[in-house]
């Protein structure tokens, strides 16, 4: 089943986010190679593709996992979580309807 992972960043965590980004992206690429990634990306703090020092307010990942428990475990092991980027993470079942 698909699950949405919505994470909210701690304010001022841009440096931590940038440092942990390569490891974070590698995990997403692994999901993509397995055909389990629907979409992923950050929420810019301002209306801009590249918010610069304004940074980001969080992230959204929609990926396929066998169970909610496995999706939660995957999210908890994210390098952004370990680096202290995320203040909160919510994992919920997601049903893709369109397109």
C-alpha distance (Angstrom), angle and dihedral (degrees) to the residues before:
residue distance angle dihedral
X1 . . .
X2 3.78 . .
X3 3.80 118.7 .
X4 3.78 130.0 -168.9
X5 3.77 117.4 -138.8
X6 3.79 111.6 -162.6
X7 3.77 115.6 -176.3
X8 3.78 129.2 -173.8
X9 3.82 117.8 -150.5
X10 3.77 125.8 -133.1
X11 3.81 109.1 -112.0
X12 3.80 111.7 -97.2
X13 3.81 94.9 19.6
X14 3.82 97.4 124.0
X15 3.83 94.7 111.3
X16 3.81 90.8 51.4
X17 3.81 90.1 46.8
X18 3.80 92.6 52.0
X19 3.82 92.4 47.6
X20 3.82 93.5 50.6
X21 3.82 96.0 39.2
X22 3.84 98.8 96.3
X23 3.82 92.4 55.0
X24 3.81 91.1 42.7
X25 3.81 91.3 51.9
X26 3.80 92.6 47.7
X27 3.80 90.5 58.9
X28 3.81 89.8 49.7
X29 3.81 91.2 48.5
X30 3.81 88.8 51.9
X31 3.81 90.1 54.7
X32 3.80 89.2 47.2
X33 3.82 92.6 51.4
X34 3.81 88.2 51.6
X35 3.82 90.8 51.6
X36 3.82 91.1 -117.1
X37 3.83 101.1 113.7
X38 3.80 118.8 91.9
X39 3.81 97.1 172.2
X40 3.77 142.4 -29.6
X41 3.77 136.9 -176.2
X42 3.79 147.9 128.9
X43 3.80 130.5 -95.1
X44 3.83 107.6 -120.5
X45 3.80 113.6 -136.2
X46 3.81 89.3 -133.3
X47 3.78 134.3 30.3
X48 3.79 96.3 -84.8
X49 3.80 138.5 102.8
X50 3.81 87.3 -133.0
X51 3.81 108.6 31.9
X52 3.81 92.9 -178.1
X53 3.81 113.3 -163.6
X54 3.84 91.1 -4.0
X55 3.80 85.0 74.1
X56 3.77 126.4 -178.1
X57 3.79 137.0 -51.2
X58 3.79 98.1 -149.4
X59 3.79 146.5 -52.0
X60 3.79 142.1 -93.5
X61 3.79 123.8 -149.2
X62 3.79 125.2 175.5
X63 3.79 111.2 -169.7
X64 3.78 141.0 150.7
X65 3.80 120.8 -104.7
X66 3.82 132.2 165.5
X67 3.82 92.0 -120.0
X68 3.78 145.0 0.3
X69 3.80 89.6 -106.5
X70 3.82 91.1 56.4
X71 3.81 91.9 47.0
X72 3.81 90.0 50.6
X73 3.81 91.5 48.1
X74 3.82 91.1 49.5
X75 3.82 90.7 49.9
X76 3.81 92.5 47.3
X77 3.81 90.1 54.1
X78 3.81 93.7 52.4
X79 3.82 113.3 127.2
X80 3.81 89.4 -128.5
X81 3.81 89.1 58.7
X82 3.81 91.6 47.9
X83 3.83 91.4 47.8
X84 3.79 92.8 52.9
X85 3.81 95.6 -111.5
X86 3.79 95.1 124.8
X87 3.80 120.9 69.4
X88 3.81 92.9 -179.1
X89 3.80 138.0 3.9
X90 3.79 127.3 -162.9
X91 3.80 121.2 -167.0
X92 3.80 118.4 -167.5
X93 3.80 137.0 166.1
X94 3.80 111.7 -98.2
X95 3.77 129.4 -159.6
X96 3.80 114.6 -156.9
X97 3.78 110.4 -142.3
X98 3.82 105.8 161.0
X99 2.91 143.1 67.4
